[in-house]
Amino acid sequence: MIPAAVAVVVFALNNKDPITLNLWPFALVVEQELYLVLTAVLGVGVLLGGVVSWSGGGHMRASLRKQAYEGEVARRQLQAEHEENLKLRAEVKAMKSVMEHGSQQSSDDDGKTIEHAPSSAAPGGSAGQLIKSQNVS
């Protein structure tokens, strides 16, 4: 930014000669120093170029906003799926623990072992118990 300011100052000091501007069709004649006219034209050109560039990039900014929104939605979905995954893993771990403890055999007073069978093994599909003989020594 500093080199540009230095260039403008040097340009202004070297171009102090007056010029006559004929502003046709208004029949207006203005006498002004050259550096003022050229600096004003340069400033107007920079402003117009900025406005045109900004307006031309409107569709790109809209597209970026849409992509940012979609990315946020996807991030939230991923977080929800991750939490659901953790919950299901905890349930599976708990079920495995129950299955391991449930498959252990317990003895009753008659020397018979009672095993808990899955519901599909019981008659009629209801939960039941299988009774096995056990050799007591």
C-alpha positions in Angstrom: 0.0 0.0 0.0 2.9 2.3 0.8 4.5 2.0 -2.7 1.1 2.8 -4.3 0.8 6.0 -2.2 4.4 7.0 -3.0 3.6 6.5 -6.8 0.5 8.7 -6.5 2.4 11.5 -4.8 5.3 11.3 -7.3 2.7 11.3 -10.2 0.9 14.4 -8.7 4.2 16.3 -8.2 5.3 15.7 -11.8 1.9 16.5 -13.4 0.8 19.8 -12.1 0.3 21.3 -15.5 -3.3 22.6 -16.1 -5.4 21.1 -18.8 -8.7 22.1 -20.3 -11.6 19.7 -20.2 -14.5 20.2 -22.7 -17.4 18.3 -21.2 -19.5 17.8 -24.4 -22.6 17.7 -24.7 -23.0 20.0 -21.7 -21.0 22.9 -23.3 -19.0 23.0 -20.1 -15.3 23.8 -20.2 -13.2 23.2 -17.0 -9.6 23.9 -16.5 -8.0 21.6 -14.0 -4.6 20.2 -13.1 -3.7 16.9 -14.9 -3.0 14.9 -11.8 -6.4 15.7 -10.3 -8.2 14.6 -13.5 -6.3 11.4 -13.9 -6.5 10.5 -10.2 -10.2 11.1 -10.2 -10.6 8.9 -13.3 -8.5 6.2 -11.8 -10.5 6.2 -8.5 -13.8 6.0 -10.4 -12.4 3.1 -12.5 -11.3 1.2 -9.4 -14.7 1.7 -7.7 -16.7 0.6 -10.9 -14.4 -2.4 -11.3 -14.9 -3.4 -7.7 -18.7 -3.1 -8.0 -18.8 -5.1 -11.2 -16.5 -7.8 -9.8 -18.5 -8.0 -6.6 -21.8 -8.3 -8.4 -20.4 -10.9 -10.8 -19.4 -13.1 -7.9 -22.9 -13.1 -6.4 -23.7 -16.6 -7.7 -20.4 -17.9 -6.4 -21.1 -16.5 -2.9 -24.6 -18.0 -3.0 -23.2 -21.4 -3.9 -20.7 -21.2 -1.1 -23.4 -20.3 1.4 -25.4 -23.3 0.2 -22.4 -25.6 0.5 -21.6 -24.3 4.0 -25.2 -25.0 5.0 -25.2 -28.5 3.5 -21.8 -29.2 5.2 -23.3 -28.2 8.6 -26.3 -30.4 8.0 -24.0 -33.3 7.1 -21.8 -32.7 10.1 -24.8 -32.8 12.4 -26.1 -36.0 10.8 -22.6 -37.6 11.2 -22.6 -36.6 14.9 -26.0 -38.1 15.4 -25.0 -41.3 13.6 -21.9 -41.5 15.7 -23.9 -41.1 19.0 -26.3 -43.7 17.8 -23.4 -46.0 16.9 -22.0 -45.6 20.4 -25.4 -46.3 22.0 -25.8 -49.5 19.9 -22.3 -50.7 20.8 -23.1 -50.2 24.5 -26.3 -52.2 24.0 -24.5 -55.0 22.2 -21.9 -55.1 24.9 -24.6 -55.3 27.6 -26.4 -58.1 25.7 -23.2 -60.1 25.3 -22.6 -59.7 29.1 -26.2 -60.9 29.8 -25.7 -63.8 27.3 -22.5 -64.9 29.0 -24.0 -64.8 32.5 -27.3 -66.3 31.3 -25.6 -69.3 29.7 -23.9 -70.4 32.9 -25.7 -73.3 34.5 -27.3 -73.4 37.9 -28.1 -76.5 40.0 -31.3 -77.2 41.8 -31.8 -79.4 44.9 -32.6 -82.6 42.9 -29.2 -82.7 41.2 -30.6 -81.5 37.9 -29.2 -78.6 36.0 -31.4 -75.9 34.6 -30.4 -74.1 31.5 -32.2 -71.2 30.1 -33.1 -71.8 26.5 -33.7 -69.1 23.9 -37.4 -68.3 23.2 -37.3 -70.1 19.8 -36.3 -73.4 21.5 -39.3 -73.5 23.8 -42.6 -75.1 22.6 -44.9 -72.4 21.3 -42.1 -69.9 21.0 -42.2 -68.8 24.7 -39.3 -68.7 27.0 -38.6 -72.0 28.8 -36.1 -74.1 30.6 -34.3 -77.2 29.5 -33.7 -79.8 32.3 -30.7 -82.1 32.0 -29.6 -84.9 34.3 -26.4 -84.2 36.1 -24.1 -86.9 37.5 -23.4 -86.0 41.1 -20.3 -87.7 42.5 
